[in-house]
Amino acid sequence: MDQETLGSIVLLAIVTLLSVVQNAFFANKVEHESRHCNGKVLQRQGSSSFDRVYTANQNCGHAYPTFLAVLWCAGLLCSQAPAAFAGLMYLFVRQKYFVGYLGERTQSTPGYLFGKRIILFLFLMSVAGILNYYLVFFFGSDFEIHIKTITSAISPLLLIP
């Protein structure tokens, strides 16, 4: 793989690897809570604290494939840096959701809503990249610089709760 190609995906790969570490942390929390509550590994019945940890882990796992798909599509088809930034923000929000779910379930709602907004941003970046490809293919008009400028300007707005 040449340096230019590697340079265009390295940030996305870093975010993906960080998300794998986060998934391992979540799984470890489920295992720890299972042992703590029941004395046996991965037994679902038990205390409500185990149920909360297990449910939070399941909820995060259900959104994970969607996150990876839009992260890589947005990064490859539109712009790597804003996509990687949004991916890091999503990991932070997912951590906030997981920890919030362990307390009262109402504490997880802000993380959930914030995560939906980040997924939408990555989805729109992907759509913009696809549309730009077809504009170049059919009409010869390339809006890549404009799209990268807009996404770079909008991505810091993801920090606003």
C-alpha positions as CSV (number, residue, x, y, z in Angstrom):
1,M,0.0,0.0,0.0
2,D,1.5,3.3,-1.0
3,Q,1.9,6.2,1.4
4,E,-0.8,8.4,-0.1
5,T,-3.4,5.7,0.2
6,L,-2.3,4.9,3.7
7,G,-2.5,8.6,4.6
8,S,-6.0,8.8,3.5
9,I,-7.3,6.1,5.8
10,V,-5.0,6.2,8.8
11,L,-7.3,8.5,10.9
12,L,-10.3,6.2,10.2
13,A,-8.3,3.2,11.1
14,I,-7.3,4.8,14.4
15,V,-10.9,5.6,15.3
16,T,-11.9,2.1,14.4
17,L,-9.3,0.6,16.6
18,L,-10.3,2.9,19.5
19,S,-13.9,1.7,19.0
20,V,-12.7,-1.9,19.3
21,V,-10.9,-1.1,22.6
22,Q,-14.1,0.6,23.8
23,N,-16.1,-2.5,22.9
24,A,-13.7,-4.7,24.8
25,F,-14.1,-2.3,27.8
26,F,-17.9,-2.7,27.6
27,A,-17.7,-6.4,27.4
28,N,-15.3,-6.5,30.3
29,K,-17.9,-4.5,32.4
30,V,-20.6,-7.0,31.5
31,E,-18.4,-9.9,32.5
32,H,-17.3,-8.2,35.7
33,E,-20.9,-7.4,36.7
34,S,-22.0,-10.9,35.9
35,R,-19.3,-12.3,38.2
36,H,-20.0,-9.8,40.9
37,C,-23.8,-10.4,40.9
38,N,-23.9,-14.2,40.3
39,G,-20.5,-15.6,40.9
40,K,-20.7,-17.2,37.4
41,V,-19.5,-15.9,34.1
42,L,-22.2,-14.5,31.7
43,Q,-25.3,-15.6,33.4
44,R,-28.1,-13.3,32.4
45,Q,-30.4,-13.6,35.3
46,G,-29.5,-11.5,38.3
47,S,-29.6,-8.1,39.7
48,S,-30.8,-5.0,38.1
49,S,-27.2,-3.6,37.9
50,F,-26.2,-6.6,35.7
51,D,-29.3,-6.0,33.6
52,R,-28.4,-2.3,33.1
53,V,-24.8,-3.1,32.1
54,Y,-25.9,-5.9,29.8
55,T,-28.6,-3.8,28.1
56,A,-26.3,-0.8,27.7
57,N,-23.7,-3.1,26.1
58,Q,-26.4,-4.5,23.8
59,N,-27.7,-1.1,22.8
60,C,-24.2,0.1,22.0
61,G,-23.5,-3.1,20.0
62,H,-26.7,-2.6,17.9
63,A,-25.6,0.8,16.7
64,Y,-21.9,-0.2,16.1
65,P,-22.2,-1.6,12.5
66,T,-24.1,1.5,11.4
67,F,-21.4,3.7,13.0
68,L,-18.6,1.8,11.2
69,A,-20.3,1.9,7.9
70,V,-21.0,5.7,7.9
71,L,-17.6,6.5,9.4
72,W,-15.7,4.7,6.6
73,C,-18.1,5.9,3.9
74,A,-17.9,9.5,5.0
75,G,-14.1,9.4,5.4
76,L,-13.4,7.7,2.1
77,L,-16.0,9.5,0.0
78,C,-16.0,12.9,1.5
79,S,-13.3,14.0,3.9
80,Q,-11.2,12.0,6.3
81,A,-10.5,14.6,9.1
82,P,-14.0,15.7,9.8
83,A,-15.2,12.1,9.7
84,A,-12.5,11.0,12.1
85,F,-13.4,13.9,14.4
86,A,-17.1,12.9,14.3
87,G,-16.0,9.3,15.0
88,L,-14.1,10.3,18.1
89,M,-17.0,12.4,19.2
90,Y,-19.3,9.4,18.7
91,L,-17.0,7.2,20.8
92,F,-17.1,9.9,23.6
93,V,-20.9,10.1,23.4
94,R,-21.2,6.3,23.4
95,Q,-19.1,6.2,26.6
96,K,-21.3,8.8,28.1
97,Y,-24.4,6.8,27.1
98,F,-23.0,3.6,28.6
99,V,-22.1,5.3,31.9
100,G,-25.4,7.2,31.9
101,Y,-27.3,3.9,31.4
102,L,-25.6,2.4,34.5
103,G,-27.1,5.1,36.6
104,E,-30.7,6.2,36.0
105,R,-31.9,5.5,32.4
106,T,-32.8,9.2,32.0
107,Q,-29.0,10.0,32.3
108,S,-28.4,8.1,29.1
109,T,-30.8,10.1,27.0
110,P,-28.5,13.1,26.2
111,G,-25.8,10.6,25.0
112,Y,-28.3,8.8,22.8
113,L,-29.6,11.9,21.2
114,F,-26.1,13.3,20.6
115,G,-25.0,10.0,19.1
116,K,-28.0,10.1,16.7
117,R,-26.9,13.6,15.5
118,I,-23.3,12.4,14.9
119,I,-24.5,9.4,12.9
120,L,-26.7,11.8,10.8
121,F,-23.7,14.0,10.2
122,L,-21.6,11.1,9.0
123,F,-24.5,9.9,6.9
124,L,-24.9,13.3,5.2
125,M,-21.2,13.4,4.6
126,S,-21.4,10.0,2.9
127,V,-24.4,11.2,0.7
128,A,-22.5,14.3,-0.2
129,G,-19.5,12.3,-1.3
130,I,-21.6,10.0,-3.4
131,L,-23.4,12.9,-5.0
132,N,-20.1,14.6,-5.8
133,Y,-18.9,11.4,-7.4
134,Y,-21.9,11.2,-9.7
135,L,-21.7,15.0,-10.5
136,V,-18.1,14.4,-11.6
137,F,-19.0,11.3,-13.5
138,F,-22.0,12.7,-15.4
139,F,-21.4,16.4,-15.6
140,G,-17.7,16.9,-14.9
141,S,-18.4,19.3,-12.0
142,D,-16.3,18.6,-9.0
143,F,-17.5,20.1,-5.7
144,E,-15.0,18.2,-3.5
145,I,-13.2,21.3,-2.2
146,H,-16.5,23.0,-1.3
147,I,-17.8,19.8,0.4
148,K,-14.6,19.5,2.4
149,T,-14.7,23.1,3.4
150,I,-18.3,22.8,4.5
151,T,-17.8,19.6,6.5
152,S,-14.7,21.0,8.1
153,A,-16.6,24.1,9.2
154,I,-19.6,22.2,10.4
155,S,-17.8,19.4,12.3
156,P,-16.9,21.6,15.3
157,L,-20.6,22.4,15.7
158,L,-21.0,18.7,16.8
159,L,-19.5,19.9,20.1
160,I,-22.6,21.8,20.9
161,P,-25.0,19.7,23.0
